Amino acid sequence: MVRGAEPAAKRAKVDKDVLRRNELIIGVTNARAKAKELVREAEEAGEKFVREARQSLAQQLPSVCAKLGAKNRKLLGKLFPDLWQKIIDEYLHQNDLLALAMTCRFFRDTTKDLGKKMKMDLTEEVLIELEESGKMASLPSHTSGWFRWVCDTFKILPGFGRWDRVKGAVYEGDLVNYAALQGSVKILRWLMEEKGWELNEATGWRAGMGGSIEVLEYMSGRGYEFDKGASIGAALTGRLEALQYLRSQDPPCPWDVWTCAWAAEGGHLEVLKWARSQDPPCPWDWRTCSQAAEGGHLDVLKWARSQDPPCPWSRSWCREAPFQLGHEHVVDWIDRQGDESDDDEEYSD
């Protein structure tokens, strides 16, 4: 009897453990189901709240915008149109206008009334125009927020598209080159390392124009090979330190007659003097005198012609551009010179 009772007791104990385990499993399953139900109810309540909030906002937004618009017109409309013209012309450039117009209706209408084109244009011609106008130096650089706004607002096409551009498009290379021109190494790093965009054949030229040693060093560290465009860009904008950095590399960044010519065009006499003082000197030809005269920089022209031997020139070619542009002081000086080097064939290359 004792031996028969032992297996029965063991079985009863096992059955009790199994029952307890099953109860626990059922409890956990029920708890999970309840938790899922609570999560679903919370999600539904959240979606309902967001939906109702959006509906309420959609109903109230027109009246809120109308009130803000009326307030803006009342405050900002106190300024005369001539003053708005001055503000936009002197403190904004082309690539600020669209962002300004998107801020509020008053700015959009004002920009439109002044006949401004609300478009993004980062082409070479526009950037050179901005540089020559002095706005690139006088206005604050665009921030990383502006670059992010451009990336979020526009469809950015891959590559650079220097020669076969889609009209009105913004390319990855445009923003890379613009960051290099601004000297914004932090933005340049973000565009390249986070967005995966690449340097292109025009980035060196823009970086030279911008003159940031930090940007040039960053590009060099990524294996970028600078060509003569970088030297020309630095000379054009008078970035002597950038030009010196480029020429100090091993091998030196190339340069040619256009380096001197564009330094003369910009009136950057110190850049020209340094370039010609190197061993061997940066080459020059008649273009140096011609570009100096066209830019109205008589001091540069005089210095170039005072060297031994003098910088080559053609009096007739040097005279033509300043005469048309109204640089009378340059024309008068050229007319007083006794040199008769006017062989057009010699200076036609």
LUMKOL-723573 format. One record per residue (C-alpha): residue in one letter; x, y, z. Coordinates in steps of 0.1 Angstrom, whole numbers, padded with zeros to 4 digits, always signed. Layout:
residues N
aXYZ/...
//
This chain:
residues 349
m+0000+0000+0000/v+0028+0024+0008/r+0046+0017-0025/g+0014+0024-0045/a+0007+0056-0026/e+0040+0072-0035/p+0035+0074-0074/a+0000+0087-0068/a+0014+0115-0046/k+0040+0123-0071/r+0014+0125-0099/a-0007+0148-0078/k+0022+0170-0072/v+0031+0171-0109/d-0005+0178-0118/k-0006+0207-0094/d+0026+0222-0109/v+0013+0218-0144/l-0020+0235-0134/r-0001+0263-0117/r+0021+0268-0149/n-0010+0268-0171/e-0026+0294-0149/l+0005+0315-0152/i+0006+0312-0190/i-0031+0321-0192/g-0025+0351-0169/v+0004+0363-0190/t-0016+0358-0222/n-0045+0378-0208/a-0022+0405-0195/r-0006+0408-0230/a-0040+0410-0246/k-0051+0437-0222/a-0019+0456-0228/k-0024+0455-0265/e-0060+0467-0261/l-0048+0496-0239/v-0021+0505-0265/r-0047+0504-0293/e-0071+0525-0273/a-0043+0550-0266/e-0033+0551-0302/e-0069+0557-0313/a-0073+0584-0287/g-0041+0600-0299/e-0051+0598-0335/k-0085+0613-0326/f-0068+0641-0307/v-0044+0649-0336/r-0073+0647-0361/e-0095+0671-0341/a-0065+0694-0335/r-0058+0695-0373/q-0094+0702-0381/s-0095+0730-0355/l-0063+0744-0368/a-0076+0742-0404/q-0107+0761-0394/q-0089+0788-0374/l-0058+0792-0396/p-0073+0814-0423/s-0085+0839-0397/v-0052+0838-0378/c-0032+0843-0410/a-0056+0871-0420/k-0050+0888-0387/l-0013+0884-0389/g-0013+0896-0425/a-0033+0927-0415/k-0009+0934-0387/n+0021+0930-0409/r+0007+0953-0436/k-0001+0979-0409/l+0034+0978-0394/l+0056+0971-0424/g+0035+0992-0448/k+0046+1023-0429/l+0079+1021-0448/f+0078+1038-0482/p+0084+1017-0513/d+0117+1035-0520/l+0129+1024-0486/w+0119+0988-0493/q+0138+0991-0526/k+0169+1002-0507/i+0166+0975-0481/i+0163+0947-0507/d+0190+0961-0531/e+0216+0968-0504/y+0210+0940-0478/l+0197+0911-0498/h+0209+0893-0530/q+0192+0871-0555/n+0192+0840-0534/d+0176+0857-0504/l+0145+0869-0523/l+0126+0836-0525/a+0131+0829-0488/l+0119+0865-0480/a+0089+0861-0502/m+0079+0828-0485/t+0080+0845-0450/c+0046+0863-0454/r+0022+0877-0479/f+0034+0913-0474/f+0070+0904-0483/r+0058+0883-0512/d+0037+0912-0526/t+0064+0938-0519/t+0091+0917-0537/k+0067+0912-0566/d+0058+0949-0567/l+0095+0958-0569/g+0099+0936-0600/k+0123+0912-0583/k+0127+0877-0596/m+0119+0852-0569/k+0142+0823-0580/m+0172+0804-0568/d+0203+0810-0590/l+0237+0797-0580/t+0252+0798-0615/e+0287+0811-0620/e+0275+0843-0637/v+0254+0853-0607/l+0281+0845-0582/i+0307+0865-0601/e+0282+0894-0603/l+0277+0893-0565/e+0314+0892-0559/e+0321+0921-0582/s+0292+0941-0566/g+0308+0937-0532/k+0277+0920-0518/m+0295+0887-0511/a+0319+0905-0488/s+0294+0930-0472/l+0265+0906-0465/p+0265+0878-0439/s+0272+0843-0453/h+0243+0820-0456/t+0239+0797-0426/s+0236+0760-0423/g+0199+0766-0418/w+0196+0783-0452/f+0214+0753-0468/r+0190+0729-0451/w+0160+0751-0462/v+0172+0748-0498/c+0176+0711-0495/d+0141+0707-0480/t+0124+0731-0504/f+0139+0724-0538/k+0144+0692-0558/i+0182+0690-0559/l+0196+0673-0590/p+0227+0651-0588/g+0261+0662-0600/f+0270+0697-0611/g+0256+0703-0646/r+0281+0730-0656/w+0275+0728-0693/d+0242+0710-0698/r+0221+0725-0670/v+0184+0721-0666/k+0171+0757-0666/g+0162+0769-0631/a+0174+0737-0614/v+0196+0735-0583/y+0223+0709-0584/e+0243+0692-0556/g+0274+0708-0570/d+0259+0743-0569/l+0255+0740-0531/v+0289+0724-0526/n+0306+0752-0546/y+0286+0779-0529/a+0297+0766-0495/a+0333+0766-0507/l+0329+0801-0520/q+0315+0813-0486/g+0344+0797-0468/s+0320+0775-0448/v+0340+0744-0441/k+0314+0731-0416/i+0286+0733-0442/l+0309+0718-0468/r+0317+0689-0445/w+0279+0684-0439/l+0272+0683-0476/m+0299+0659-0484/e+0301+0636-0454/e+0265+0634-0444/k+0247+0639-0477/g+0274+0622-0497/w+0278+0649-0523/e+0311+0654-0542/l+0335+0681-0551/n+0336+0689-0588/e+0358+0706-0614/a+0346+0741-0604/t+0349+0738-0566/g+0386+0747-0567/w+0378+0780-0585/r+0351+0789-0561/a+0373+0780-0531/g+0400+0802-0545/m+0376+0831-0549/g+0364+0826-0513/g+0399+0826-0500/s+0393+0803-0470/i+0425+0785-0461/e+0405+0761-0439/v+0383+0751-0469/l+0414+0747-0492/e+0430+0725-0466/y+0399+0704-0462/m+0396+0699-0499/s+0433+0691-0502/g+0429+0665-0473/r+0402+0648-0494/g+0426+0644-0523/y+0412+0673-0544/e+0436+0683-0572/f+0436+0721-0577/d+0440+0734-0612/k+0448+0769-0625/g+0412+0779-0619/a+0419+0780-0582/s+0448+0804-0587/i+0427+0825-0611/g+0398+0826-0586/a+0421+0838-0557/a+0437+0864-0580/l+0403+0877-0592/t+0391+0884-0556/g+0424+0895-0542/r+0429+0865-0519/l+0467+0868-0516/e+0469+0843-0487/a+0449+0817-0506/l+0471+0822-0536/q+0502+0818-0515/y+0488+0786-0499/l+0480+0772-0533/r+0514+0779-0547/s+0531+0764-0516/q+0517+0730-0522/d+0538+0701-0536/p+0534+0703-0566/p+0523+0740-0567/c+0489+0748-0579/p+0493+0758-0616/w+0488+0793-0628/d+0490+0811-0661/v+0487+0846-0678/w+0450+0848-0666/t+0462+0848-0630/c+0479+0882-0635/a+0451+0894-0659/w+0423+0888-0633/a+0443+0902-0605/a+0447+0934-0626/e+0410+0933-0635/g+0401+0934-0598/g+0426+0961-0591/h+0446+0938-0567/l+0480+0953-0571/e+0496+0935-0542/v+0485+0902-0556/l+0500+0911-0590/k+0533+0923-0574/w+0536+0891-0554/a+0529+0868-0584/r+0555+0886-0605/s+0581+0885-0577/q+0581+0847-0576/d+0609+0826-0591/p+0599+0820-0618/p+0574+0848-0620/c+0538+0842-0629/p+0535+0847-0666/w+0517+0877-0680/d+0510+0892-0714/w+0490+0921-0729/r+0458+0909-0711/t+0472+0922-0678/c+0473+0958-0691/s+0440+0953-0710/q+0421+0940-0679/a+0436+0967-0656/a+0424+0994-0681/e+0390+0978-0684/g+0386+0978-0646/g+0396+1014-0644/h+0427+1006-0623/l+0452+1031-0635/d+0477+1024-0606/v+0478+0987-0617/l+0483+0997-0654/k+0511+1022-0645/w+0529+0996-0624/a+0527+0969-0650/r+0541+0993-0677/s+0568+1006-0654/q+0585+0972-0650/d+0617+0961-0667/p+0608+0950-0692/p+0574+0965-0693/c+0543+0943-0694/p+0533+0939-0731/w+0503+0959-0742/s+0484+0972-0772/r+0475+1009-0767/s+0445+1006-0790/w+0431+0975-0772/c+0438+0990-0738/r+0421+1022-0747/e+0389+1007-0762/a+0373+0993-0730/p+0379+1022-0706/f+0367+1046-0733/q+0334+1027-0736/l+0331+1024-0698/g+0338+1060-0690/h+0372+1056-0673/e+0385+1089-0687/h+0415+1091-0664/v+0427+1058-0679/v+0421+1069-0714/d+0439+1102-0708/w+0470+1084-0694/i+0471+1060-0723/d+0469+1088-0748/r+0499+1105-0733/q+0521+1074-0737/g+0546+1074-0766/d+0546+1036-0771/e+0532+1026-0805/s+0528+0989-0799/d+0496+0984-0818/d+0501+0952-0837/d+0467+0936-0834/e+0479+0903-0848/e+0505+0901-0820/y+0477+0904-0794/s+0449+0884-0809/d+0455+0851-0792/
//
